[in-house]
Amino acid sequence: MVVLVYFWKINLRSLPFAILHMALDRLTLGRNKKITFFKSLGTGKGETFTPNDADAKRWGLLVVIHSNEVNSFDSSRLISRWRKIAISEYRATLQPISSHGMWSRREPFSQNQISDWKGPIAAITRARIKWSMNSKFWGAVPPVTVSLKSSPGLLSAIGIGEAPIGLQGTFSRWESGAALRTFAYQGQAHTAAIQATKDLNWYAEELFARFAIINEHGGF
């Protein structure tokens, strides 16, 4: 199994088509027996994780799929529909290294993990926030995002979400696993947020996963 990640940038005039694709994609992906997990994603700046962050010009897709089905999926009608309205595309093939937590009550990245990887790393953080904790969470986020954007070894980062409120996350790319570990465990703002998470228990569900970037093209 491998993980495919896509991000498409569109013009605003194509927004109705993107929203339609988001609805239809779930039906198509749910019928594909080669896919074990998928998420259609909205995106944002990843700065405050509020609706103000949302980017209507960029949309994403994450799919966990059998490795021998990658080429077939990449040339499928579903992907072709997105490419027809996209003005740019980022695509990556990822292999899980480690994963902690749940996503929609699943552990989607627990299989086929690798341990010996020296190349660039991708990370996904995702959480379902308790409704009563949204305001406290938003108050804690800005210092972490400032720290993230200035972290040595960060290549790029984008906010991701399944809904405008309450289901937020980040997809980030790093030069190495060491750079990601430095941010996660030595950065003052991030370690403070980790402690606040333990103290306030503001997540109903959370996940942190690291991936080897096997190949990628485009940018975001």
N, C-alpha and C positions, 0 to 999 in steps of 0.2 A: 504494500500500500504506500502511496505517496500523497502529498498534499499539493493541490494546485491553487494558486491565488491569482486572481485577476483584479485590476483596477482600471476602469475606463473613464476617460474624461469626455464630456459631451458639451455641445452648445445648449443653451437654455431652450432654444426652440425644439430640441429633441426630448425635453423633460417629460412630456406626456408618454412618449414611447418608452422611456426608461422605466417609468412607474408601471406601465403595462407589462413590460418584460419582467419586472420584479415579481408581479403576481403570477404570470404564466410560468416562469422558471421553476417555481416551487412545485408545480404540478408535474412538469417534465422531469425534474431531478428526482422527485419522489418515486417515479416509476422506473428509474434506472437501477437495476439490480447490481451493477458494478460499482455503484457509489454507496459508501457506508455512512457518510455524513456530509451535510452541506449547509451553507448559510449564505443567503443573499444579504448584502451589506450596504447600508448607507455610509457615508464618510463625513468627516469634519476636520477642523484644524487641530483637534486634540488639545485644546488649550484650557477650556473650562468645562467641557463635557455637558454643556447645556444646549438647548435647541439653537441658541445663537451661533454655535460652532458649526452647524450643519452646512455641508457643501453640496448644493443641488446639481453641481456640474460634474461630480465624480461619484461613481458607483462601483461596488465590488462584489466579488463572488469567491467563496472558499469551498473547495470540494476535496473530500478524501476518497480516493479512487484506486482501483487495481492498477499497478504500474504498467501493465501491458495494454491498458485501455486509454493511456494518456493521449496518444496521437489521434485516436478516433474521437475522443471527447473534444480535443482542441479544434478539430475540423467539423464539429457537429453544427446543426442548424441553430442551436441555442447560442453558441459562441459567435457564429456568423451574424446573427441578428444584432448582437451588441456591437460587433465590429462595423456594421453598416452605419450606425449612428455615432460611433466614437471618433473623436479627433486624435486621440492617443490611447495607448494601452500599455499597462505594466503587467507582465506575466512572470510567475516564478514557480518552479518545481522545488518542493521542500521535502526533506526527510526528517521526521521527528528525532530529537535528541533526548528530550525529557518533557514531562508534562505533569502538572500537579493541579488537581481540582476537577471541576465538572463544567460542562457546557450543555445546557438544556437537559440536565440529568444524565449526560453521557460522558464517557471518557474517550473522545474521538481520536486522540493521538497516542494512545498507549501501545499500539502495535508497531512492529518493524522499526523500533528505535535503534539508532546507531550511537556509538560512544566515542569513536576515534575520528574527530573532525577538526581540521586545522584552518578551514576556510571561513568565509563570511557567514554570519549568523542572522536569522530572523527570529523575532520574538512576538508572541501574541499575548497580551493581557486582556482579560475580559471579565466583567462582573455584572451580576444582576443586583442592583442596589435596592435595599428595603425602602419603600416609599417614604417612610417617616424619616429616613436618613439622608434624603437627597440634598437638602440645604447644607448639612454638615459636610457631606462629601464634596460638594461644589466649593465650599470654603477651603478645603484642604488641597484641592487639585492644583491651583496656580503655581505654588512653589515647586511642586513636582515637575510640572511641564516645563517651567523655566530651567530647572536642573537637567531635564532630559534633553532639551534642545541644545544645551551648551556642553553636553557630555562628550569627552574625547572618544573617538572611535565610532560615534553615531553617524551613519550614512544618510538615513532619512527616517521619518516617522509620520504616521497618519492616524487620525482618529477613526475608529470603526464603530458601528452600532447597528443593532437589529431594530431599534425603535428610537424616536427622538429623545425620550426620557427613560431612565432606569436601566437601560441595557447598553453599557458603554465599554469601550476597550481601545487598545492601541495596537497597531502593526508597525514594528520598527525593524530596521536593518542595521547591522553592526559589522565593523571590520573583523571582529573576532569575538570568541566567547569570553576572553579575558576582559575586553572592553565592556561587554554587557554585565559581567559579574561585578566589575568595579562600580558601575552605576547602581546596580541593584542592591549591593550589600555595603558599599562604602559612602555613597552619596547621602549627605545629611538630610536633605528634603525627603528622599525616598525612604530612608530608614525610619524617619519620623512618621511617614504615612503608613508604613508597615505596623509600627507600634500603635498608631491610632486605629488601624483596622482591628487589631487584637482587642484594644480597650473598648471601642465603641460598637464592634460587631455590626458594621453597617451593610455588609453584603449578605444576601440570601444565597448567593452562589458565586464562585469565583474560579478563575483558571489562569495559570501562567504556563506557557509552553515555549520551548526553544527548538529551533529547526536549523539543520544544515541547508544552505542555499545551494542546491545542486546546479541549477541554471536559472537565468533570468534575462529578460530583455525589457527595454523601456524604462520609464521612471515615473515618479509622482511627486 
